[in-house]
Amino acid sequence: MTGEQAGRLVAVLSAAYPRADFSTATVEVYVGMLRPYDYDVVERAVRSSIDSSVYLPTVAEIRSAIATEAVGAPAPALAWEQAQKRAAWEPSAVRCSDCDGSGYQDVDADVVCPECRGTGDARPHYTAALHPLAERAAENVGGWYSIRNSERPGLARRDFLAAYSELVRDALRDATDRAALPSRPALEVVT
């Protein structure tokens, strides 16, 4: 982003936080630290920070918002809900009544059964996307079978949420570190 675009975003922050001290040095630091990033990404992060913060967000908080967007992980409760739906989908031994479990409507013509889509499974197929971190969390707690067949669902939920939260925290830390990496000119703060 250009220095002028970064300056416009700092002006937005200044307008949103009229009580904050926007000395020349503060403006220079914000412009210098935000300039290496893509304008649209920083603008969304600044707007998100304005929506959620009573006080002027620090550069670190804006970088954290950039990282959160980059990771794109759903809230833990939503990830658990999606994981439960995914776990309930696991294939069963129930044969499709249309093709009798063969997966083909017409074997000679190689026509796939439209009901089971060639799987021979009569259960509905899971088609919703699941965030990769939720997939990994499920694997970390024993897989879909363990989630679906747990005798103590509350403990399965707790373990999934703990594993998911740790994975999200690590991903955010990695994304924040990557967000800090763009090369930027040395800052000169005049006092």
C-alpha positions as CSV (number, residue, x, y, z in Angstrom):
1,M,0.0,0.0,0.0
2,T,1.2,3.5,-0.6
3,G,2.1,6.0,2.2
4,E,-1.0,8.0,1.2
5,Q,-3.3,5.0,1.6
6,A,-1.8,4.2,5.0
7,G,-2.2,7.9,5.9
8,R,-5.9,7.7,5.0
9,L,-6.3,4.7,7.3
10,V,-4.6,6.5,10.1
11,A,-7.0,9.4,9.5
12,V,-9.9,7.0,9.9
13,L,-8.4,5.9,13.2
14,S,-8.0,9.5,14.2
15,A,-11.6,10.3,13.4
16,A,-12.9,7.1,15.2
17,Y,-10.8,7.9,18.3
18,P,-10.8,11.7,18.7
19,R,-9.5,11.5,22.3
20,A,-6.4,9.5,21.2
21,D,-3.0,11.3,20.9
22,F,-2.1,11.5,17.3
23,S,1.2,13.3,17.4
24,T,3.4,13.4,14.3
25,A,5.5,10.6,15.8
26,T,2.3,8.4,16.3
27,V,1.1,9.0,12.8
28,E,4.6,8.1,11.4
29,V,4.8,4.9,13.4
30,Y,1.3,3.8,12.3
31,V,1.9,4.7,8.6
32,G,5.4,3.0,8.7
33,M,4.1,-0.2,10.3
34,L,0.9,-0.5,8.2
35,R,2.4,0.4,4.8
36,P,3.9,-3.0,3.9
37,Y,0.5,-4.7,3.9
38,D,-2.2,-4.8,1.3
39,Y,-4.6,-1.9,1.6
40,D,-7.8,-3.9,1.5
41,V,-6.6,-6.3,4.2
42,V,-5.5,-3.5,6.5
43,E,-8.7,-1.5,5.9
44,R,-10.8,-4.5,7.0
45,A,-8.6,-5.0,10.0
46,V,-8.9,-1.3,11.0
47,R,-12.7,-1.4,10.6
48,S,-12.9,-4.6,12.6
49,S,-10.7,-3.1,15.3
50,I,-12.9,0.1,15.4
51,D,-16.0,-2.1,15.7
52,S,-14.6,-4.0,18.6
53,S,-12.4,-1.6,20.5
54,V,-13.3,1.3,22.7
55,Y,-9.7,2.6,22.7
56,L,-7.3,3.2,19.8
57,P,-6.0,-0.2,18.6
58,T,-2.3,-0.7,18.7
59,V,-0.4,-1.8,15.6
60,A,-0.2,-5.2,17.3
61,E,-3.9,-5.4,17.6
62,I,-4.4,-4.5,13.9
63,R,-1.8,-7.1,12.9
64,S,-3.7,-9.6,15.1
65,A,-6.9,-8.7,13.2
66,I,-5.0,-9.3,9.9
67,A,-3.9,-12.7,11.2
68,T,-7.4,-13.7,12.3
69,E,-8.7,-13.0,8.9
70,A,-5.9,-14.9,7.3
71,V,-6.6,-18.0,9.4
72,G,-10.4,-17.8,8.9
73,A,-11.2,-20.3,11.6
74,P,-14.8,-20.4,12.8
75,A,-15.7,-19.8,16.4
76,P,-15.1,-22.9,18.6
77,A,-18.9,-23.5,19.2
78,L,-19.5,-23.4,15.4
79,A,-16.5,-25.7,14.8
80,W,-17.9,-28.2,17.3
81,E,-21.4,-28.0,15.7
82,Q,-19.8,-28.7,12.2
83,A,-17.7,-31.5,13.7
84,Q,-20.8,-33.2,15.2
85,K,-22.6,-33.0,11.8
86,R,-19.5,-34.5,10.1
87,A,-19.2,-37.2,12.7
88,A,-22.8,-38.2,12.3
89,W,-22.2,-38.7,8.5
90,E,-19.7,-41.5,8.8
91,P,-20.5,-44.2,6.3
92,S,-22.6,-47.1,7.5
93,A,-23.3,-50.6,6.4
94,V,-26.7,-49.7,5.1
95,R,-27.0,-50.5,1.5
96,C,-28.6,-48.2,-1.0
97,S,-32.0,-49.6,-2.0
98,D,-31.8,-48.2,-5.5
99,C,-28.6,-50.1,-6.5
100,D,-28.5,-52.7,-3.7
101,G,-25.2,-51.3,-2.6
102,S,-23.3,-51.8,-5.9
103,G,-23.0,-48.1,-6.6
104,Y,-24.2,-48.4,-10.1
105,Q,-27.6,-47.9,-11.6
106,D,-26.6,-49.9,-14.7
107,V,-23.3,-51.9,-14.2
108,D,-23.1,-52.8,-17.9
109,A,-23.4,-49.1,-19.0
110,D,-21.2,-47.9,-16.1
111,V,-24.0,-45.5,-15.0
112,V,-23.4,-44.4,-11.4
113,C,-26.4,-44.6,-9.1
114,P,-27.9,-41.1,-8.6
115,E,-29.2,-41.9,-5.1
116,C,-25.9,-42.9,-3.5
117,R,-23.6,-41.4,-6.1
118,G,-21.7,-44.6,-6.6
119,T,-20.8,-45.3,-3.0
120,G,-23.5,-48.0,-2.3
121,D,-24.2,-46.2,1.0
122,A,-27.8,-45.3,1.8
123,R,-26.9,-42.5,4.3
124,P,-26.8,-38.9,3.1
125,H,-23.4,-37.7,2.1
126,Y,-21.6,-35.0,4.0
127,T,-21.0,-32.1,1.6
128,A,-20.4,-29.1,3.9
129,A,-16.8,-27.8,4.1
130,L,-15.1,-28.2,7.5
131,H,-12.2,-25.9,8.4
132,P,-8.9,-27.8,8.3
133,L,-8.2,-26.9,11.9
134,A,-11.5,-28.6,13.0
135,E,-10.5,-31.7,10.9
136,R,-7.1,-31.8,12.7
137,A,-8.8,-31.3,16.1
138,A,-11.1,-34.2,15.5
139,E,-8.1,-36.4,14.5
140,N,-6.3,-35.3,17.7
141,V,-9.2,-36.5,19.9
142,G,-9.5,-39.9,18.2
143,G,-11.3,-39.2,15.0
144,W,-14.9,-39.1,13.9
145,Y,-15.8,-42.5,15.3
146,S,-14.7,-41.4,18.8
147,I,-16.7,-38.2,18.6
148,R,-19.8,-40.0,17.3
149,N,-19.7,-42.9,19.7
150,S,-18.5,-41.3,22.9
151,E,-20.2,-42.5,26.0
152,R,-19.6,-39.1,27.5
153,P,-20.4,-36.5,24.8
154,G,-19.5,-33.6,27.2
155,L,-16.0,-34.9,27.5
156,A,-15.7,-35.4,23.8
157,R,-16.8,-31.8,23.3
158,R,-14.3,-30.5,25.9
159,D,-11.4,-32.4,24.4
160,F,-12.4,-31.3,20.8
161,L,-12.6,-27.6,21.9
162,A,-9.3,-27.8,23.8
163,A,-7.6,-29.3,20.8
164,Y,-9.2,-26.9,18.4
165,S,-8.4,-23.8,20.5
166,E,-4.8,-24.8,20.7
167,L,-4.6,-25.3,16.9
168,V,-6.2,-22.0,16.3
169,R,-3.9,-20.2,18.8
170,D,-0.9,-21.8,17.0
171,A,-2.2,-20.8,13.6
172,L,-2.9,-17.2,14.8
173,R,0.6,-17.0,16.2
174,D,2.1,-18.2,12.9
175,A,-0.1,-15.9,10.9
176,T,0.8,-12.9,13.1
177,D,4.5,-13.8,12.7
178,R,4.1,-13.9,8.9
179,A,2.2,-10.6,9.1
180,A,5.2,-9.1,10.9
181,L,7.6,-10.3,8.1
182,P,7.0,-7.9,5.2
183,S,10.1,-5.8,4.8
184,R,9.6,-2.3,5.9
185,P,11.9,0.7,6.1
186,A,13.5,1.6,9.3
187,L,11.3,3.8,11.5
188,E,12.6,7.2,12.4
189,V,10.8,8.7,15.4
190,V,11.6,12.3,16.0
191,T,11.3,13.3,19.7
